[in-house]
Amino acid sequence: RQRVDRNVRKTVSGNRGEFIIGLSASYGTLDATDADFMLLLDDINIGLKRFTVSPSLAYAYRNNCAIGLRVGYEQTHGNLGNVALDLGAAADLSFALSNLDVKNESLNCALFHRNYLAFDRRGIFGAILETELRVKSGSTTMTTGIGEEAHSSVSNNLSAKLSLNPGLSVYIFPQVCLSVTVGIGGLYYNNVRQYDAANAETGSRDRMGLNFKLNLEDIRLGVNIHLWNNKKR
């Protein structure tokens, strides 16, 4: 049987010799009215804010293939004023928490390889398959109670992850591309060391595993500017 060549690989979304400057950012909040499971909780006062920004630089070493470096900053702040759960006497399960505050700041650096697959002959719409090796380091501060009864602990976090990030891209201008990718997991390693208020280590944990699932917290919306190679013209 004669093979049919649909010329998919001949359609170019990223040209060889280009430098690609990118920026992705996200900001999200969560409160008691945002999720249905919150209806099981009584007297609830909870809030969460998360902000991330990630600039990147990549080089297209051949058509539709690019390799690059991405750095990022992430900040998360969550507070739990009060929450109570009571499933009744039959379930025999109830608990209550109050005055819990969590702050996290982290920096990450990632090497990534990106493949483009165009859907149309001009390469305006396409799919992305990104492979990423990311290392992240940061600290988390947890405080419980208020006033003189407040207690705090700090944990230093170090993680490494090799993951797959598929997505879609569209060129809104000849040199400007919008993209969206979502993480689907991969191989990961986490190290956590916890310290008390006197800076004495109270515990540590190491974990390594392989996990593939859709991660809705790892959705990235980005803008990429392609700097054309003048020699091609």
Buried (B, 14 or more C-beta within 10 A) or exposed (E): EEEEEEEEEEBBBBBBBBBBBBEBBBEEEBEBEEEEEBEEBEEBEBEBBBBBBBBBEBBBEEBBBBEBEBEBBBBBBBBBBBBEBEEEEEEEEEEEBBBBBBBBEBEBEBBBBBBBBBBEEEBBEBBBBBBBBBBBBBBBBBBBEEEEEEEEBBBBBBBBBBBBBBBBBBBEEEEEBBBBBBBBBBBBBBBBBBBEEEEEEEEEEEEEEEEEEEBEEBBBEBBBBBEEEEEEE
